């Protein structure tokens, strides 16, 4: 699967899971200029429309995010690429009848010197971000950046957001969300003792990113080894508790330790149950909430069950009231 195809899947999933009713996504949409009674639009690449090469994410109130995917292998995006996309965004905004357009350029191989100036002046955002270095990132890293930006944008637009619409407001918004990805490949958890760690890369993460990544996914199976407890989730994701560390993200199918059957408890009275009982109870359920209590971690599930991960133990409790009538 190409990076472009994977990017499309990420954007569609974010619109479905995070943006809910406030966003829609259209693939290879033909964007039409809203005010076509101006002589200037004749120069706009096949007037009065322009085909956007990846996706258009439509947010409320009246904001469209146009995402362009630059995939060059080992080559980097050039200033001319950013300048051209800036012309598209400026033209659409100039002849808009109430819709505001924002632009996002995704180039996992990075950008050459000179791109940042064009991006800031046109209010375009760049993924990966630029810090005066010619950076390149793995595909998975760039997709994580896109996921973080789209999730945050849906929330940010619920507040006054006029500052995002003027240069370099949107550029800075995306830069602030993605700048910490630089150097994460050497920021290993073993060296820094981080609680939240991304699978496959070992990069430090956070509770907020865990929620954005995992909530809404369905449980495929529960796993238990001599060193960890965890879940396999839909869309190839996984969650693991390894001692005091929370690991999550794309499943690497490398849970440490040997398979085992852990101690399992149910109800507030801590009645014993089997591992198979818990697996049958949680399979197919969606993660609806999460809580980190330091000593243990809990997920709320769509069947009104709380699934707790304690040191060496799984604990399930039904949250319906009255409690005495809803024991497991």
N, C-alpha and C positions, 0 to 999 in steps of 0.2 A: 504494500500500500504506500502510495507517495505521501510526502509531507502535506501536500495540498489537500488530499483526501482526509488525512488525519485531522488537519486543521478544521475542515468543514464539520467533521463529527464533533469536535470539541465545542465549536460555536453553537451547533444545534443543541447539544446536550445542556450547555449553560442556559440557553434561552428557555429550555423546557424545565430544568430543575431549579434554577436560581431566579431567573427573571419572571417566571410564572406568567401572569396575564399582562405584564408591562412590556413584553418584548416579543418580537417575531423575527424569524430569520428566513431570508430568501436566497436561493442559490443562483449564481450567475444572473442576477437581476439586471434588466435594462433600466437604467435610471433616466428618466425624462426630465428635462428642464421645465420648471413649473411656469415660468414667464417666458413665452416664446415670441412675444411681440417686440423683440429688440433685435436690431440689425447685427449686434455683436455675436449672437449665438451661432451665426453662420460659420464661424471658425472653430466650433467645438466638435471636432472629430465625428463627423457624420450627424449633423444637426437634425433634430434637437435632442439627441440621446447619446448615452455612453454606456457600454457594457462593462459592468464591474466584474473583475476576473475571479473573485472568490465568493464572498457573501455580503449581504447587507443586513445588518441587525437593526431593527426598528424599535426604538424605545419611546415611551411616553415621558414627557410631553413633547411631541413633534421633533424628535431627534433621531437621525439615522447615522449609524456608524458603518462606514464603508471600509472593508478590510481587503487589502491587496497582499497577495502572497508572492514574494520574490524568491524563487528557488533556482539557485545557480550552481549547485554542487559545492565546489571549493571556492568559487569566486564570490566576491562581496558585491552588495548593491552599490551602485554609483550615484553621485549627486544628481545626475540627469533623471534617474528613476524617481527620486524623491521630488525633484522639481516638477516632473510631469504629473505626479499624483497630487501635488499641491495645486497645480492648475485646475485639475478636475474638481477638487474641493472648493476652491475659490469661485469657480464658475457656477457651481451648483448653489452655493450660498448667495452669490450676487443676484441670481435670477430666481431665488426661492420665493414662494408665497406663504411663508410661515414655518417651513421646515428648516431646521438647522442641521448641517452635515458636519460630521467629524471623520477624520481619516486615520487609519492604523495601517502601518506597513510592517509585515512580518518577513524577516529575512534571516533564517537560522544561521547562515554562513557569515552574517555580520554586515557592516556598512563601512565604506571607505571614508577617509578624511574628507570633510566638506559637506557630508550629508546632514550633519547636525544643524548647521546654519540654515539650510533650506527647510528642515523640519520645524525648527522653532519659529521661523518667520511665517510659515504656513499653518502653524498649529497642528501639524501632523505628529502622531506618536510613533515611536520606533520600538520594535521588539526584534532582537535584544537591544537594551539601552546602550547609549554611547557615553563613555567617560574619557574621551580623548584617546582611547585605545582601539585598535582594530580587533574587536572581539568576535568570536564565533562560539556557538553553543550546539550541543546535541539537540536533535529534534525534540526529544522528550522535555528538555529544559525549556525550549521555546514554547511548547504547548502548555507547560505549567504557567508560564508568564501570561499567555493569552487567557487561560482559565482564571487566573487571579484578577486580571484587568477587567474582564467582562463581568465577573461576579461583583467586583467593587463598584463598577460603573452603574449597575442596576440600583445599588443602594445609594450611591452618591446623588443620583438624579432625583431622589425624593426630597432633597434639600435644595435651597437656592443654589443655582449652578451657572449663573451668567458668566462667572470667571472662567469656566471651562471652555466657553465659546470664543474667547478672544486670545490671540497668541500672547504668550506660549502656554496658556492655561492647561489645555488638554495634554500637551507634550509633557509638562511638569507633573501632571497627575499620574500619567503612565510611568514616567521616569521614577517617581517616588515609590511606586508599587513594585518596580522591577530592578532597581539599582542594586539591591542586596544579593541578587543572583550572581553577580560577578564575584569570583573567588570562592564560590561555595564548593567547587570541586576539590579544593584543598582544605575545606572547613569540615573535616571529618568528625563524626560524633565521638569517636574514641579519644580524640585529642581535646575535645571541649566539654565532654560530659553532658551533652544536650538530652533533654527528655524526649523531644519529638524529632524523629528522624525519618527521612524519605527512603523507602526501599529502592534498591538498585544503585542509587547514587551515594547514600550515606550522608546527604546534606542535612544540616539542621533545619528544623521547621517549627511549627507552632500549633497550638490548639485550634486557632482560627482557620488555618489552612487544612487541618484534618477535617473540621466540620464542613468546609466548602467542598472538599474532595469526596467525602464518604457519605454524608447525610443524603438520604434519598435512594441509596443503592440497596440492592436486595442481598440477603445472605444466601450463599450457595452451600456453605458447609462450615462447621466449627472444627478447629484443629487444636490438637494438644500434643506437645512433645515434652521431653524431660527438661527442656529449657524455655519453653514458651507456650502461651495460650493465644488463640486468635481466631480470625474469621477469614474465609474466602468469600469475596463479594462479586456481584455482577460487574460486567465491563472490565474483567481482568484485574480488579483491585483486591487488596488484602489489608488486613489489620492484624498486628501482632503485639503482644506484651512480652518483652524479654527483660526479666528482672525489673528494674525501675524505668526502663525505656519503652516508649511507645513508637512502634514502627508502622508506617502505612504508605500506601501508594500502589504503583503497578506491581503486581505479584511477581516475585522472582522465583517462586516455587522452591525456595531454599530455607524453609523454617529450620532453625538450629535444633539439634538434639534428636533423640529417637522417639518415635510415636509411642504414646502412652494413653492411659485413661485416667484423667485427673480426678481429684476429689470434687464432687458436685453436690450442691445444696439447693433446696427450693423453699419458698415461703419465708416469712419473717421469723418463723420458728426454727429455721435451719434444719429442715428434714432432709435426710439423705436421699439422693436420687442417682440415676445412672447417667453417664455421658451420652448414651444413645437417647435417653429421655430428653435431654436438653437439645440435642441436635434435631430431633423430630419437632421440637417445640419452636425452634428458631428458623429452620430452613424455609426459604421463600419469603420471609418477613423483611420489610424495609426498615432501615435505620431512620428513626424520626428525630432523635435527639442524642446528645452526648454530654457526659459530665466527668471531669477529672477531679477526684477527691484526694489526690496525692497518694494515699495508701491503696487505692483501687480506682478502677475506671469502669463507667457504666454507659451502656447504650439503651435508649428507649426504642422499642420496636412497635411496628404497626399493629400488632395483635395485643397491645396494652401489656406487654411484658417488659420488665427491666432485666437486662442481662449484664451481670457484674463480673469483672475480671479482677480477682483477688490473687495474692501470691499463692500459686499452686492450687487455686480453687475457682470454679465457676459457680455463680449464684443466680438463680432466676426467681423473680417475684412478679405476680400479677398485680397491676396497679389499680384495678377496679375497686370500687367501694359498693357495699361494705366488705371489708377485708375478710371477715370470717366466712363469707359466702363465696369467695373467689380464690380459695386455696388451690394449689396445683397438685 
